[in-house]
Amino acid sequence: MDPPCEILPLMNSMGCMLNSLQYKKKQYKLVGDTNISGINRLDIKQLRILQLLLQERNLSKVANLLGLTQQAISEQLKKLRNTFDDELFIRTSNGVTPTHVAEEMEHKVNNILADIDNLISGDHFTPAELSGVLQISASDYALVTILPMLLKQVNKQAPNLKVIIRDFESDNLHQLMVTGELDLVFTFPEFIPQDYPNMRLFEDRHVCVTGKNSIYRDKKYSLKEIAQLPQIVISPSRPNLKGSHDSWFAKKDLKRNILMSVPSFSSASTIIEATNTIAFLPARLLPDPRLVAIEIEQSPPSFDVIVAWHKRSEKNPLHRWLLNILDDIFHS
């Protein structure tokens, strides 16, 4: 039986990749059945493992991401080496290093797997027919400034699409994205790996605030004076006494007097009002009836807010649709 017509382009892509490698390896001595026999030896799981090995360059990390043993990954790598007639990865003290052949395959492997994902979801994309689950990672800042507008359009155009919103976890972000447990992440550039595709949504700035009845209101402060005042920082992903503007103050030879750390912006306002403390809050979360702005001689630098996704989703029609919605909201 002939393969369905939708499969043929994928077979051709995989076959061309195999033929290209055999061509270079055997110096013009192409084996006639390389295309078909090579495809017969490959499966999607092996391509996923190859993709992750090229990204992570560590067998144990790939095993953990896929919930497999390292021995199972080694067995699949052995099969891949036989298929492509190349070592593919050389062991090092820190993991593995891809060979030239493996590096040349990365772009093609990513495209093939993206095409397979699109084949499963279908070329005909109609939001009204969506019935899956969209998983989003966001802080409460994004819950206020981004998600209401996005989810309004998602619910309107795709009423059967279910949405799960989870707390932002910077330490687990990469694993959640690689394993497909997250579709989109709303965050700041410094919290995502540099090679992750992303789109800038808007720029925001921090405003120095204190409680409406605070002893620190109605005064203008120098940066040195501000640094000495008791402060609250918001740490949604890591519970510590470090703030996003610490380095900015440090460049001016100033150290902030950080007294408290809270996990969310929503809780910060109540605590700031109840204590004689100050904080730097995003302008898009203001005004707040519990707080007043403090005048300071110099404001901290502005910051970008982005949406990020895993690069395997570049051609996913669902992601393209969501990014188009976000583009219309923030850039039109």
N, C-alpha and C positions, 0 to 999 in steps of 0.2 A: 504494500500500500504506500502511495506517495505521501510525504509529509504535508500537513496543511500549509496553505500558501503563506500564512502569517509566520511560520517557523523558518521558511526558506532564507529570509534575510539574516536571521541569527545563525543558521548553519553556515551560510556563506561567510559571515564575519568571523566565526570561529575557525572555519576551514582556511580562510585567507591568513589568519593569524598563524595557524599551524604551518601552512605552506611557506609563509614568509620566513619563519624560523628555520624550517628544514632547508630552505633555499640558502640561507646564510651559513648554516652549519655544514652543509654537504657540498657547498661551492658548486651550485648549478645542477646538482644531481637530485632532482625531485623524484620522490617515489609516487607513483600514480595513484595509489589509494590512500595517501596521507590524509586527504580531506575527510573521507568518510571514516576510516579506521581511527583517526585521531579524535573525531567527534564521539565515536562509540566508546572511547576510553575516558572521556570527560563527563562529569556531571556538574550540576549547578553548585552542589555543596563544595566540590573541589575548587571551583572558581571563586566562591565566597572565601574559602580558606586562603587561596592565593591572593585575593584582594586584601584581606586582613594582614597577611604576612608582609605584603608590600607596604602597608601602612604602619604596622606596629613593629616589625622586624624583631619579633620575639615570640617563640613558640608557646611559652607558658602563658603569656598575655593573651594570645589568640585563643588558647584552650579555655582560659577563664571567661573570655568574652562570649564564647560559643557554648559554654557549659560542657566541654569535653575534656578528656584527659590529654596530657601532653603526648602520650604514646599514640593516641588516635590521630592527633595532628601530624605526628611524625610519619605515620602510615600513609596518610593522604599526601603528604609531601613526597614520599617515596614514589607513589603512583604518578604524581605530577612530573617528577624528574624523568620517569620512564616515558611518559607521554611526549614531553618536549625535548627529550634527549639532551638534557642540560642539568647541571647541578642546582641551578636556580637560586639557592641561598647557601652562603658559606658561614659556618659557625664562627662566632667571635666570643670574646669574654663577656660581652654585654647582651648577646643574642645572636642574630644572624644579619648578614649583609647580602643584598640581592646582587646577582651577577648582572652583567650587561644585558643578557637575554631577558632576564626577569624585569629589569627596569624598562626595557622597551615594550614589554607587554602591558604595563600598568594602565596606560590610557585606554588600550583596546579592551582589557578586561573590565574596566569601569564602564565603558560604553556598552559592552555586551550585557552586563548585569543590569544596567539601566534599561536597556531594550527589553530584557526579560521581564523586569518589573512593569514596564509599560504594557507589555503583551498581556500580562495577567490582569492589569487594570483595564486594558482595552484602549484602542485608539479613540473611540467615541467617548468623550468625556462630557457628562451632563451632571452638574452639581445636584440637581433635583433628584437624581437617582442614587446618590451616595448614601450608603447605609453602614459604613464602617465606624472606626473610632479614631479620632484625632487626639494626639497626646501633646500637650504643651507644657513647657516649664517656664515659670514666671515668678518674680517677686511680687509683693503687694503693690510696689510702685507701678509695675506693668499692668496689674489688675485694675488700677485706677486710670492710667494714662493711655493704654493701648487696647486692652482686651474688650472693654465695652463696645467700642466702635467696630472692632474686627468681628466679634461674636454676633453682633447685630446683623451684619451682612451674611455671615456663615449660616445663621439660623434662618434668615430670610431666603437665601438661595439654595441651601441644602438642609431642609428641616429634619431629615432623618439621620443626619450625621451626628454621632455622639461625640462629646468632647470631655476629655479628662485634663484638668489643670493641676499640676503638682508644683510643690515648692522648688525654688531654684537650688540646685545642689552642685556647686562648682567642682567639688572633689570627685563626684561621680558622673559628671557631665559627659566625658568622653565615652565611658563604658555604656551609658544609657543611649547615646547617639549611635554608637557602632552597632549595638544589638537591636536597634530599631524600636526601643522603648520610648523614644522621644521623636517627635516630628519637627517641632519648632522650639526654639529657645529665645526668649526675650531678655536681653541683658545688656551689659556694657562690654566694649571690645576687649578689655584686659582680662575678662573671665573666660574667654574661649580660645582654643588652640588657633594659632595663626593661619593654619592651612584650611580652616573651615570656611566655606562660602558664607557670606552674610550680606545684609542690605541695611544701610543706614536709614533710620526712620526719621529722626529729628535730633535737634540739639537742645540741651537743657542746661540750667545753671543752678548753683547752690546759693541759697539765701541764709544768712545767719539769723537765727530766731531765738526767742526766749518766751517764757510764759507771760500772759497778759498782765499778771500781777507781780512779775519778777522784779527784784531790786536792780536788775541790769538793764531794764528798758529805758527808753528816752535819753540815751546817751550815745555819743559817737566815740568809737574806740580805735586805737591804733592796732596793728596786727600783733604787736608785742603784748598789749593789754588783753586782746582776745585770746591769745594762746594761753594766758594765765588763768582765764576764767574756767570754772568747772564745766565740762562738756559731756554730752551724750553722743555716741556714735551708733549707727545702724549697721549691723553685721548679719545680713540675712542668710549667709552660707557658712560662715565660720564664727563661732562664738569667741571673740577675743576683744581686747581693748585697742584695736587698731582701726583707723579711719582712712577714707579714700584720699584725704588731703594732708595726711601726715608728711608725705614727701615734699609737698609744696611748702609747708611750714619749715621743714628741715632745710630746704634750699635757702631759706632766709635766716638760718641759724636759730630757729625757734622750735620748741617742743610743746605740743599741746597738753593741756591738763585734762586728760580723758578720765572721767569719773565712773561712767557707766557705759554698758553696751547692751543694746536691745535687738531682737531678731527681726523686727518689722517697722516700717514707717508708720503704720496705723497705731501701734502701741507707743511710738516715740512721742507723739503730740501730747498724749495724756500724761506721760511721765514728765515731760518738760514743763508742762503747766503746774504739776504738783511739786516740783523741786525748783530750787534756784540754780538752774543750769541753762546752758545754751546748746545749740546744735546747728549743723548745716543741713538744711532740707532742700530737696529739689523744688524749683519755682513752680512746676506744674502741679505740685501738691498743695499749693497755697493760693489764696489766703485760707487760713484756718482760724475760726473764732476764738480758739484757745491760745493762740500765739500772736506775737507781734514781731516785726522785723527789727533787727539791730543795724544801725548804720556803722559801717567799718570803712577804713581808709582805702582798702583794696580788696576786691572780691576774688575768690578762687577761680581758676580757669573753668570754662564751660566743659561739658562732656557730651559724647555721642551716645545715643540709644539705638541698638541694632536688633535685628532678628537674624538668627543663625540656624543652619541646618547641616546635615551630613552631606558630603559631596556625592554620595550615591543617589541622592534625591534630586540632583540637578535637572533631570529630564522627567521627573515624576509629574504627571498632569495635575494631581491634587496640590502639590507644592507650588506649581506655576500659578494655579488658580488663586491660592492663598496669598502668594506674593503680589499678584496683580491687585487683589483687594487692598492689601497694605499700601501698595504704591498709589492707588487712587485716593486712599484716606489721607496719607501724609505728604504726597508730592503733587497732587493736582491743584 
